[in-house]
Amino acid sequence: MFSNPFLVVSVFLLSLLLLALLFGIVMQRRRRGSKATPASSPDWAQSASKPVSSGGERIASVISEQIEDLVKARIQADPTLRDLKIDFGTSADGSLEIWIDDQRYNDVDSIPDERIQSMIQEAVTAYNQSTG
C-alpha cells in the first residue's frame, strides 16, 4: 500500500495539514475563551502597564505610537508644556493608557489639563485625515 512514493508524500502532507488545522482551531478557542488578566496576558502586555525605568518607551500599537509622535510635536511647540513627558502604552487588557509624567490615564477625558486633551484630540484628527 505504501510502496508508491507519491502516496506516502500525499498522506504525510495531509497529516501535516490536519495537524495545522487542529492547532489553529485550538488556539482560536483559547483566545476566545480566555479573559485578559495579568496572569494570562503575554509578557509584553504585562510590562506595558508597568512604569518603565530609565526613560524607556511603553509598548503600544503602531497607530498609537504615530499619534503619540504628533502629540509630542504639539507639546514641544507649547513653551509651557515643553518639559511634559507623555507616553502611550497598552494595558494588560489591550486598552490604551496615556502616561503623563508618571501619572496613568485610561482615556483622554480623564486627563485634567484641557490643553493636553485638546492636543491629543487634534493629533487623532490629523492622523485620521492623513490616512483616510
The 8 nearest C-alpha neighbors of each residue, nearest first, counted from 0:
[[1, 2, 3, 6, 7, 4, 5, 10],
 [2, 0, 3, 7, 6, 4, 5, 10],
 [1, 3, 0, 4, 7, 6, 5, 8],
 [2, 4, 6, 1, 5, 7, 0, 8],
 [5, 3, 7, 6, 2, 8, 1, 9],
 [6, 4, 8, 7, 3, 9, 10, 2],
 [5, 7, 9, 3, 4, 8, 10, 1],
 [8, 6, 4, 10, 9, 5, 1, 11],
 [9, 7, 11, 5, 6, 10, 12, 4],
 [8, 10, 6, 12, 11, 7, 5, 13],
 [11, 9, 13, 7, 8, 12, 14, 6],
 [10, 12, 8, 14, 9, 13, 7, 15],
 [13, 11, 15, 9, 14, 10, 8, 16],
 [12, 14, 16, 10, 15, 11, 9, 17],
 [13, 15, 17, 11, 12, 16, 10, 18],
 [16, 14, 12, 18, 13, 17, 19, 11],
 [15, 17, 13, 19, 14, 18, 20, 12],
 [16, 18, 20, 14, 15, 19, 13, 21],
 [17, 19, 15, 21, 20, 16, 22, 14],
 [20, 18, 22, 16, 17, 21, 23, 15],
 [19, 21, 17, 23, 18, 22, 16, 24],
 [20, 22, 24, 18, 23, 19, 17, 25],
 [21, 23, 19, 25, 20, 24, 18, 26],
 [24, 22, 20, 26, 21, 25, 27, 19],
 [23, 25, 21, 27, 22, 26, 28, 20],
 [24, 26, 22, 28, 27, 23, 29, 21],
 [27, 25, 29, 23, 28, 24, 22, 30],
 [26, 28, 24, 30, 29, 25, 23, 31],
 [29, 27, 31, 25, 30, 26, 32, 24],
 [28, 30, 26, 32, 27, 31, 33, 25],
 [31, 29, 27, 28, 32, 33, 26, 34],
 [32, 30, 28, 29, 33, 27, 34, 26],
 [33, 31, 29, 30, 28, 34, 27, 35],
 [34, 32, 30, 31, 29, 35, 39, 28],
 [33, 35, 36, 32, 39, 31, 30, 92],
 [36, 34, 92, 40, 39, 33, 37, 91],
 [37, 35, 39, 38, 40, 34, 91, 92],
 [36, 38, 40, 39, 45, 91, 35, 92],
 [37, 39, 36, 40, 35, 41, 45, 42],
 [40, 38, 36, 37, 35, 41, 34, 33],
 [41, 39, 37, 35, 36, 38, 44, 91],
 [40, 42, 44, 43, 45, 39, 37, 91],
 [41, 43, 45, 44, 46, 40, 47, 37],
 [44, 42, 46, 45, 41, 47, 58, 40],
 [45, 43, 91, 47, 42, 41, 46, 90],
 [46, 44, 42, 91, 47, 43, 48, 37],
 [45, 47, 43, 49, 44, 48, 42, 57],
 [48, 46, 44, 57, 58, 45, 89, 49],
 [49, 47, 90, 46, 45, 91, 89, 50],
 [48, 50, 46, 47, 51, 45, 57, 90],
 [51, 49, 52, 48, 101, 47, 57, 46],
 [52, 50, 55, 49, 54, 57, 53, 56],
 [51, 53, 54, 55, 50, 56, 49, 57],
 [52, 54, 55, 51, 56, 50, 57, 101],
 [53, 55, 52, 56, 51, 57, 84, 50],
 [56, 54, 51, 53, 52, 57, 50, 86],
 [55, 57, 58, 54, 86, 51, 88, 87],
 [56, 58, 88, 47, 59, 55, 87, 51],
 [57, 59, 88, 47, 89, 56, 60, 43],
 [60, 58, 88, 89, 63, 87, 64, 57],
 [61, 59, 63, 62, 64, 58, 89, 88],
 [60, 62, 64, 63, 65, 59, 66, 58],
 [61, 63, 65, 64, 60, 66, 59, 67],
 [64, 62, 66, 60, 65, 61, 67, 59],
 [63, 65, 67, 61, 62, 66, 60, 68],
 [66, 64, 62, 68, 67, 63, 61, 69],
 [65, 67, 69, 63, 68, 64, 122, 123],
 [66, 68, 64, 70, 65, 69, 63, 71],
 [69, 67, 71, 65, 66, 70, 64, 72],
 [68, 70, 66, 72, 67, 71, 122, 73],
 [71, 69, 67, 73, 72, 68, 119, 122],
 [70, 72, 74, 68, 73, 69, 75, 67],
 [73, 71, 75, 69, 70, 74, 68, 76],
 [74, 72, 70, 76, 71, 75, 69, 118],
 [73, 75, 71, 77, 76, 72, 81, 80],
 [76, 74, 81, 72, 77, 73, 71, 78],
 [75, 77, 73, 74, 78, 72, 81, 80],
 [76, 78, 74, 75, 80, 79, 81, 73],
 [79, 77, 81, 80, 76, 75, 74, 82],
 [80, 78, 77, 81, 82, 74, 83, 75],
 [81, 79, 83, 77, 78, 82, 74, 75],
 [80, 82, 75, 78, 83, 74, 79, 77],
 [83, 81, 80, 84, 79, 75, 78, 74],
 [82, 84, 80, 81, 100, 85, 99, 74],
 [83, 85, 100, 99, 82, 86, 98, 101],
 [86, 84, 99, 98, 100, 83, 87, 71],
 [87, 85, 98, 97, 88, 99, 67, 84],
 [86, 88, 97, 96, 98, 59, 67, 63],
 [89, 87, 59, 57, 96, 58, 47, 95],
 [88, 90, 95, 59, 47, 93, 94, 96],
 [89, 91, 48, 93, 92, 94, 47, 44],
 [90, 92, 44, 45, 93, 37, 40, 48],
 [93, 91, 35, 90, 94, 36, 44, 40],
 [94, 92, 90, 91, 89, 95, 44, 35],
 [95, 93, 90, 89, 92, 96, 91, 105],
 [94, 96, 89, 88, 90, 105, 97, 93],
 [97, 95, 105, 88, 89, 87, 104, 90],
 [96, 98, 87, 104, 103, 86, 105, 88],
 [99, 97, 103, 86, 102, 85, 87, 100],
 [100, 98, 85, 102, 84, 101, 97, 103],
 [99, 101, 84, 102, 85, 98, 83, 86],
 [102, 100, 99, 98, 103, 50, 84, 85],
 [101, 103, 99, 98, 100, 104, 97, 85],
 [104, 102, 98, 97, 96, 99, 101, 105],
 [105, 103, 97, 106, 96, 98, 109, 110],
 [106, 104, 96, 97, 95, 103, 107, 109],
 [107, 105, 108, 104, 109, 96, 97, 95],
 [106, 108, 109, 110, 116, 105, 104, 119],
 [109, 107, 110, 106, 116, 111, 113, 105],
 [108, 110, 107, 106, 111, 104, 105, 116],
 [109, 111, 108, 107, 112, 104, 116, 113],
 [112, 110, 109, 113, 108, 116, 115, 114],
 [113, 111, 114, 115, 110, 116, 117, 109],
 [112, 114, 116, 115, 117, 111, 110, 118],
 [115, 113, 117, 112, 116, 118, 119, 111],
 [116, 114, 118, 117, 113, 112, 119, 110],
 [117, 115, 113, 119, 114, 118, 107, 120],
 [116, 118, 120, 114, 115, 119, 121, 113],
 [119, 117, 115, 121, 120, 116, 70, 122],
 [118, 120, 122, 116, 121, 117, 70, 115],
 [119, 121, 117, 123, 122, 118, 124, 116],
 [122, 120, 124, 118, 119, 123, 117, 125],
 [121, 123, 125, 119, 124, 120, 69, 70],
 [124, 122, 126, 120, 121, 125, 127, 66],
 [123, 125, 121, 127, 122, 126, 128, 120],
 [126, 124, 122, 128, 123, 127, 121, 129],
 [127, 125, 123, 129, 124, 128, 122, 130],
 [126, 128, 124, 130, 129, 125, 131, 123],
 [129, 127, 125, 131, 126, 130, 124, 123],
 [130, 128, 126, 127, 131, 125, 124, 123],
 [131, 129, 127, 128, 126, 125, 124, 62],
 [130, 128, 127, 129, 126, 125, 124, 123]]
